[in-house]
């Protein structure tokens, strides 16, 4: 029996084999496609339509129905917005967001933090005096109800992307190195910073979920904890400072929706995956199979009964530099491993970048048909 896109994704989420493995391109904050790569894909598909930006920071595009139909994409996403005056454009080409973070971008790629507002040696008093964003600003749910109604009128699986997580936001505000040092030498400050961010995120998440009445299929929470060869921090430090806050966030979301919670963290996070399951994570993304310890067969054997795997298609070498035949063979191998008994959605192992040729995206899509 041929399934609708939503039925297909729900089957995979319930660890049942669908009629084919679902495909996600552009369905969430973490599975998007860069505007340059998207424009090249539309030219490859002979589609001549205006491209709309989904995220300034990530430089991702809004994927159109015509592209979903041609590639067989099964997902559609709702992204978090921000206050109406959230992004202040600067004269040098950068911008400042509602958190006071200044970003600039190179000629290609996306925006990077260039000016963390809490750089240096801030104190707890500085946190108390900081001009934090107002989670009640109407901009956070601007157009959300209408967008939800449009997507629910189609047959796609709907993903609600929450604002970027408290770990990332703390890194953006302090600077990556300073935040990591804080965890060890100034844990009280680090915890206060993360808690203040988390309170705002929970308030925004609550408003978003209330606006869509909890009626989505997946809720995405993104907060990277992995490097190429190991987690960013020790399991002990993770369990003391990060895990309790993740548990609070996941419990908050699950109290307001029956949707599955997808957690995005890049890198070699194998030592932490059991903890993710304990926290209540249902879906792991992006499954960076080229990172240490993230071999697909190992993940499926150890965690396939508890987690759905979403992603897996290598974005470092395979998608940008492989041939279409190599892409198709690799995706089919992933499907045979991770898709056994359901529990797998095919997607690139991060946001698709400008160096990925459209022929390889077409091959990735054809491999699941």
ZAMARGU-4260 file (C-alpha; in steps of 0.2 Angstrom, whole numbers, plus 5000, padded with zeros to 4 digits):
<rodrens>
0) 5000/5000/5000 | 5007/5017/4995 | 5007/5029/5010 | 5006/5047/5012 | 5021/5057/5017
5) 5014/5059/5035 | 5009/5041/5036 | 5027/5036/5030 | 5036/5047/5043 | 5024/5041/5057
10) 5027/5023/5053 | 5046/5026/5054 | 5044/5035/5071 | 5034/5021/5077 | 5048/5008/5072
15) 5037/5001/5059 | 5044/4998/5041 | 5034/5011/5029 | 5032/5008/5011 | 5049/5016/5008
20) 5061/5025/5020 | 5055/5044/5022 | 5066/5058/5015 | 5069/5075/5023 | 5077/5090/5015
25) 5073/5107/5022 | 5060/5101/5035 | 5069/5108/5050 | 5081/5121/5057 | 5094/5107/5057
30) 5090/5098/5040 | 5089/5113/5029 | 5097/5118/5013 | 5108/5133/5009 | 5100/5145/4997
35) 5114/5143/4984 | 5113/5124/4984 | 5094/5126/4983 | 5094/5138/4969 | 5106/5126/4960
40) 5094/5112/4964 | 5079/5122/4956 | 5089/5125/4941 | 5093/5107/4939 | 5074/5103/4941
45) 5070/5117/4928 | 5060/5127/4941 | 5060/5146/4940 | 5053/5153/4955 | 5059/5166/4968
50) 5069/5158/4983 | 5063/5163/5000 | 5076/5164/5015 | 5071/5153/5030 | 5085/5158/5041
55) 5097/5172/5039 | 5110/5165/5051 | 5110/5148/5043 | 5107/5155/5025 | 5094/5142/5022
60) 5080/5142/5010 | 5061/5138/5012 | 5058/5122/5002 | 5043/5124/4990 | 5030/5111/4986
65) 5036/5109/4969 | 5053/5103/4975 | 5046/5092/4988 | 5035/5083/4975 | 5049/5081/4962
70) 5061/5074/4975 | 5048/5064/4986 | 5052/5074/5001 | 5040/5069/5016 | 5043/5083/5028
75) 5038/5102/5030 | 5044/5113/5044 | 5039/5127/5055 | 5054/5138/5061 | 5055/5149/5076
80) 5053/5167/5073 | 5060/5182/5083 | 5054/5199/5089 | 5049/5211/5075 | 5065/5221/5077
85) 5076/5206/5082 | 5089/5208/5068 | 5098/5225/5067 | 5107/5226/5050 | 5125/5234/5052
90) 5134/5245/5040 | 5148/5233/5038 | 5136/5219/5032 | 5134/5210/5048 | 5119/5210/5060
95) 5115/5210/5078 | 5101/5198/5085 | 5089/5200/5100 | 5102/5192/5111 | 5115/5206/5107
100) 5125/5193/5097 | 5134/5201/5082 | 5137/5190/5067 | 5146/5192/5050 | 5148/5180/5036
105) 5161/5176/5022 | 5156/5177/5004 | 5149/5159/5004 | 5142/5150/5019 | 5133/5156/5034
110) 5134/5169/5048 | 5147/5167/5062 | 5148/5175/5079 | 5160/5189/5078 | 5155/5199/5094
115) 5148/5189/5109 | 5139/5202/5120 | 5146/5193/5136 | 5164/5192/5131 | 5178/5195/5144
120) 5175/5193/5162 | 5156/5195/5166 | 5149/5193/5183 | 5132/5187/5190 | 5128/5205/5192
125) 5131/5207/5173 | 5119/5193/5170 | 5106/5202/5181 | 5108/5218/5172 | 5108/5211/5154
130) 5094/5216/5142 | 5087/5199/5139 | 5074/5196/5125 | 5056/5197/5130 | 5048/5179/5127
135) 5031/5187/5126 | 5035/5198/5111 | 5022/5194/5098 | 5035/5191/5084 | 5040/5174/5091
140) 5023/5167/5085 | 5020/5179/5070 | 5012/5169/5056 | 5014/5153/5065 | 4995/5148/5066
145) 4993/5152/5047 | 5008/5142/5042 | 5003/5127/5053 | 4986/5127/5045 | 4993/5127/5028
150) 5005/5113/5031 | 4991/5103/5040 | 4981/5105/5024 | 4994/5094/5015 | 5000/5077/5019
155) 5018/5081/5025 | 5025/5076/5042 | 5026/5093/5051 | 5042/5097/5061 | 5042/5112/5073
160) 5059/5119/5076 | 5062/5127/5093 | 5074/5141/5095 | 5093/5135/5096 | 5096/5127/5112
165) 5103/5134/5129 | 5121/5127/5126 | 5123/5135/5109 | 5115/5151/5114 | 5127/5152/5129
170) 5142/5149/5117 | 5135/5163/5106 | 5134/5175/5120 | 5151/5171/5129 | 5161/5164/5115
175) 5164/5146/5112 | 5181/5144/5121 | 5175/5155/5136 | 5159/5145/5138 | 5169/5129/5139
180) 5181/5136/5152 | 5166/5143/5162 | 5160/5125/5164 | 5175/5120/5173 | 5181/5136/5182
185) 5165/5146/5184 | 5151/5133/5185 | 5140/5144/5195 | 5141/5158/5182 | 5139/5145/5168
190) 5123/5137/5176 | 5115/5154/5179 | 5118/5159/5161 | 5111/5143/5154 | 5096/5144/5166
195) 5092/5162/5161 | 5092/5156/5142 | 5082/5141/5146 | 5069/5150/5155 | 5067/5161/5139
200) 5067/5146/5128 | 5054/5137/5138 | 5042/5152/5137 | 5044/5154/5118 | 5042/5135/5116
205) 5027/5135/5126 | 5019/5149/5116 | 5024/5141/5100 | 5016/5124/5105 | 5000/5133/5112
210) 4999/5142/5095 | 4999/5126/5085 | 4989/5117/5099 | 5003/5104/5100 | 4997/5097/5083
215) 5014/5093/5075 | 5023/5077/5072 | 5040/5081/5078 | 5048/5094/5089 | 5066/5098/5085
220) 5078/5104/5099 | 5096/5108/5093 | 5112/5109/5104 | 5128/5102/5097 | 5138/5092/5110
225) 5150/5082/5098 | 5167/5085/5090 | 5174/5074/5076 | 5183/5062/5088 | 5174/5064/5105
230) 5160/5073/5114 | 5164/5091/5118 | 5164/5088/5136 | 5166/5073/5148 | 5151/5062/5151
235) 5152/5067/5170 | 5152/5086/5166 | 5137/5083/5154 | 5127/5073/5167 | 5130/5087/5180
240) 5127/5102/5170 | 5118/5099/5154 | 5108/5083/5156 | 5096/5090/5170 | 5092/5105/5159
245) 5089/5094/5144 | 5077/5084/5154 | 5068/5099/5160 | 5066/5105/5142 | 5060/5088/5135
250) 5048/5085/5149 | 5041/5103/5146 | 5038/5099/5127 | 5031/5082/5130 | 5018/5089/5143
255) 5011/5100/5129 | 5012/5088/5113 | 5011/5070/5108 | 5025/5074/5095 | 5041/5065/5095
260) 5056/5075/5102 | 5071/5075/5089 | 5088/5081/5096 | 5101/5087/5084 | 5119/5086/5090
265) 5133/5083/5078 | 5149/5073/5080 | 5155/5059/5091 | 5142/5058/5104 | 5141/5039/5106
270) 5146/5040/5125 | 5131/5051/5128 | 5117/5042/5118 | 5111/5031/5132 | 5109/5047/5142
275) 5099/5055/5128 | 5087/5040/5129 | 5085/5042/5148 | 5081/5060/5146 | 5067/5056/5134
280) 5074/5060/5117 | 5065/5050/5103 | 5074/5054/5088 | 5093/5057/5085 | 5099/5069/5072
285) 5110/5071/5061 | 5119/5054/5065 | 5136/5059/5059 | 5142/5042/5054 | 5159/5048/5049
290) 5163/5053/5067 | 5171/5041/5080 | 5160/5028/5087 | 5145/5032/5076 | 5145/5017/5065
295) 5127/5014/5059 | 5127/4995/5063 | 5133/4999/5080 | 5120/5012/5083 | 5106/5001/5076
300) 5111/4986/5087 | 5113/4996/5103 | 5099/5010/5102 | 5088/5005/5087 | 5074/4999/5099
305) 5074/5016/5108 | 5079/5029/5095 | 5074/5034/5078 | 5089/5039/5067 | 5086/5054/5056
310) 5100/5059/5044 | 5116/5049/5041 | 5121/5054/5024 | 5139/5061/5025 | 5140/5079/5021
315) 5159/5081/5023 | 5165/5070/5008 | 5151/5060/5000 | 5138/5073/4996 | 5150/5087/4990
320) 5163/5076/4982 | 5156/5059/4978 | 5148/5054/4961 | 5129/5051/4960 | 5132/5032/4959
325) 5142/5033/4975 | 5129/5043/4984 | 5115/5031/4978 | 5125/5016/4984 | 5129/5024/5001
330) 5111/5029/5004 | 5105/5012/5000 | 5117/5004/5012 | 5111/5016/5026 | 5093/5011/5022
335) 5097/4993/5023 | 5105/4995/5040 | 5096/5009/5049 | 5080/5006/5040 | 5077/4988/5046
340) 5061/4987/5056 | 5058/5005/5053 | 5066/5019/5064 | 5075/5029/5050 | 5073/5045/5040
345) 5085/5049/5026 | 5093/5066/5027 | 5110/5074/5025 | 5120/5074/5041 | 5118/5093/5043
350) 5112/5108/5033 | 5116/5105/5014 | 5130/5117/5009 | 5133/5126/4993 | 5147/5114/4988
355) 5134/5099/4986 | 5129/5097/4967 | 5111/5095/4963 | 5115/5079/4955 | 5120/5071/4971
360) 5104/5077/4980 | 5094/5069/4966 | 5104/5053/4968 | 5100/5053/4987 | 5082/5056/4984
365) 5081/5042/4970 | 5090/5030/4982 | 5074/5029/4993 | 5061/5026/4980
</rodrens>
